[in-house]
Amino acid sequence: MFDTAEMLKIFQRYRGDAIVIPGRGGRHWNKISTRPSLDLPLGDPAMGGHASFALGLALARPERKVVLFDSEGDLLMGMGVLATIAEQAPRNLYHFMLDNECYATTGGQPVPNAKNVAYDAIARGAGYGRAYAFNNLEGFAIQIEGILRDPGPVFVAMKVVPEVINEPIGRRARWQTRTRDQAVKELQTELGVAA
């Protein structure tokens, strides 16, 4: 297992002009990103919603890489999205999944069968052309540049250290510095899209 913030720092070096949906890694990404106008933080939507949103964005903006940092908890809430993404086959979608083996945002409850689920194998079985799995930062660092050169959809499962949050949602420190509307407006400006 490795640290999410350290992985995001490595990813940032190869990001280029990709649109990033930070998902469950958002509180770290907010401090690391050097292109916030290309970030689209969704906050904490209903679990399972990030991948469908990323698919829609990738289909709407095929000229731009779309990178999602999802979680295994989110993915388990809507596993059918893998087959939908594979069928649509957006060449610009990079689906990174942070697997901490628990539902960290709701108190650390264990994910069922967490040690044995091979999400990369599930993604391949659903039809992703490329799927990777990493449990150490060194392997990720060596392969990330090549992964981002591959045509999508690409799935990357990563075992990360759990960061359990036991504060009630209303008392948690807010990591987002912009509202969702501000983030969308800045992205539209960056992409040259009329609001």
N, C-alpha and C positions, 0 to 999 in steps of 0.2 A: 504494500500500500504506500501511496505517496501523498504529499501535501497538495491540495487544490491550488493554493496561491502560487506555489512554485511551478506547477504545471502551466498555469495561466501566463506566468512571466515568460516561459519558454515559447508558448504558443504565440504570444504577442510579437515576437521577433519575426514570425512568418505570416502574420495576419494579412499584410498588404492592405487592399481596400475592401476586404470582405465586410459584409454586414454581420454583426455578432448579436445573437440573442443569448445573453449570459445565463438565463435560467437560474438554476439553483447555485451556480457559482457567482452570482451577481454581486454579492457583498465584497468579494475579492476583486472582481473584474473592474468595478467602479474605481478602485484605487490604482489599477494597473493600466487600463486602456489609455492609449495615446490618440485615439480617434473617437471620442465620445459621440460625435455627430453621426457616426456609423453604428452606434450601439442602439439596440432596441430592447431595453429592459422591460419585462412584462410584470415585474413584481412577483407576487405569488398567486397566479391564477389557479383555478381548480386543477388539482393534480391530473396529469395526463394531457394537458392542453398545449404544452410547448411544442411538441413535435408536429402537431397538425398546423399550428400557426407557422412554423418554420417552412413546412411544405408549401403552404399557400404563398408565402413570401418568395420562396425560391422559384415557384412557377410564375409568379407575377414579374419577377426581375431576373430573367434567365441570363442576363449579361453580367451579373454580379454574384460572387460567391456568397452563400449564406451559411453561417456557422452557428450551430445550436449547442449549448452546454446543457444537456438534459440530466435527469437522474434516474436511477433504476426504479425508485418509487413512482415517479411520474410515468415511466414507460410501462410498469406493471398495471397501472390504472387504465391503460389504453393500448394494449399490445397489438391490436389490429392495425394501428398506424404504420407499423413496419411493412406490412403487406401493401398498404396503400402507397407508401413512399416508393417501395420497390416497383410497383406497377406504373406509377407516374414517371419514375426514373429521372428526376431532375439532376442533370450533370453538374449542377452548381451547389448541391446540398451536402454539407459535412455535419454529421450527427455524432457529436461527442457525448458519451454518457458517463457521468460520475457515479460510481458504484461504491457506496460507503457501508453497504449491508444493513442499513437501518433507515427508518423514517425520521431523519434528523430534525426536520422542521416541526414535527409534532411530538417530540420528546424522546426519540431514540428507540422506538419499538422496533424489534428485529424484522427484517424483510424475510418472508418465507423462503426456506431452502437457500439462503443467501450465499453460502460457501460453495454451492454446487451448480448454480445457474450459469451457463455459458452464453451470455447475451450476444457475443459475436457470432456464435453458431446459430442462434435463433435468427439474427439479422440475415445471415447467409441463407438460412432455410426459408426466410420470407422473400428472398430474391435480391437482396443487396449484392451488387457485384464485388464489393470489397468490404471486408470487415476485419478489424484488428482488436487485440486485447492486450492491455499492459497492466502489470502489477508493480513495475518499478519505473522510476523517472528517467533513468538512463536510456532504457529502450525507447521510451516515448521521445526523448530528446533527439535520438539518432534518426528516428523515422518520420517525425512530424513534417519536415519539409517535403519529403516524397509523398506523404499522405495527401497534403494539400495540393500537390500537382496532379494527383489521380483525378479522373473524372468521377463525379458522384453518380448516384448517392453512395457515400462512404459512411460506414459506421465504425466508431472507435469506443470500445468499452475500457474504462480505466478504474482500477481499484484505488480509492482514495481514503484517507484517514477520516473517520467520522467527526463531525463538528456539531454535536447535539446542542440544540437550543431548547432550554427548558423555561424560558420566559413566556408568559401569555403573549399572544400576537400583538395586542394593543400596547404592550410595554416594551417591545423590542426596539432596539436602536434602528432607525431607518437608514438604509444604505443608499437608497436612491436620492439623488440630488435634483432630479428633474421629474416632473409629472409625466405620465404616459403621453399626454397631448404634446408636451414640449419635446419629448424624444421623437415622436412621430413627425412633428413640424421640422425639427432639425434634420432628420433623415430625408424628408422630402426636399428640403433645400439642398442638401448634399447631393442628392440624386437628380436635381433639376426637374422635380415633379411639381406641378401646380397643386396647391392645397385645395 
